[in-house]
Amino acid sequence: MQNGRYFNEDDLIFVQSILHRADDSWWNALLVMRFKSPVLALVLSLFWGTLGVDRFYVGNVGLGILKLLTAGFGGIWTIIDWFLIMRVARTANYRTLEEYVD
């Protein structure tokens, strides 16, 4: 997780606190945990965003289906997602880590 590329800057303090108090069993689980790549989410959004593939990738299945059925609201939602999808992927990673901690 170098330079926090998988998390938003606002969430890094929480992530650091989790890492500081993690014992050996947590480290093993954290090492195999799969986080979504924000860059891959952006690439998917650029090429297949109208089909909702980017939203399926980050785990927003309902929004992915809606985006697929409406063709990204005529392309408008697709263009908006080009600017938002990286933050959405980072937020999904934060939620994944948060669920593991709870």
N, C-alpha and C positions, 0 to 999 in steps of 0.2 A: 504494500500500500504506500509506495513512495509518493511523497508530496501530496497525499490526499486525493489522488486523481479519481478515486472511486466515491468520494464523499464531498458534500458541499462544505465550504469553509466554515459555515456556522455550526456544523455538526462535528467538526474535528475535535473540539474540546471533550465532548462526550465520548468519542471513539478513543481518544488518548486515555481517558479515565478508565475505560473498560480494559484497555491493554495493560495499564499499570497494575490493576488488581487481578489480572487473569492468572490462574494457576496452570499447571502442566496439562490437565485435562482440557481446559479451555483452549490452550494454544493448539492442541491437536485438532480440535473442532474448527478453530478459526483458520487454520492452514488449509483445510479442505473445503471451506465455505466458498461457494461460487457467487461472485459479485458480477453485476451487469456492467459491461464496458460502456461508458458514455460515448466514446468515439464510435464504437460499433452501432450504438443506437442512432447516432447522427447519420452515419452512412446508410443504415436501413431506412431512415426517414427521408433522406435525399433521393434514394432510388425507388423505394417501395412504400413510401409514406401514404400515398393515396389508398393503398390497400390495407393500411393499418398494421403492417408488419412491425413497425417500430413500437407501437403500443402493446402488441402481443409480446414482443421481446422483453419489455420492462415489467410485464406482469399485469398490465391493465387490459384484461381480456374483454370486459364490457365495452370500454372505449374503442378497443381494436375492432370489435364487431360493428359498432356504430360508425366508425370511420370507414370501414369496408363497405357497409351498406349505402353510405351517403357519398362515397368517393371523396372522402375528406371534406365534406360540405362544399363540393365543387372546387376543391383545390385550396380553398382559403385556410382551412384547418391544417392542411398539409404544410403550407408555407409558414404558418404560425409555429407549428411544431419544429421546424428547422431551428428556431431560436430557443425553444423550450425543452426539447427532448433530452438534452444532456443533463439538465438540472433534474428532470423527472427520473432519469436513470440513477443519478446520485442519491436522490431521495428514496428510491426503491431499495438501494443498497443499505441506506441508513435504517430503514424499516426492517430489513432482513436481520441486521445485526441487533437491533433493538428487540425483536421477537426472540432471538436466541438468548439474550441476556435475561429476559423475563421468564 
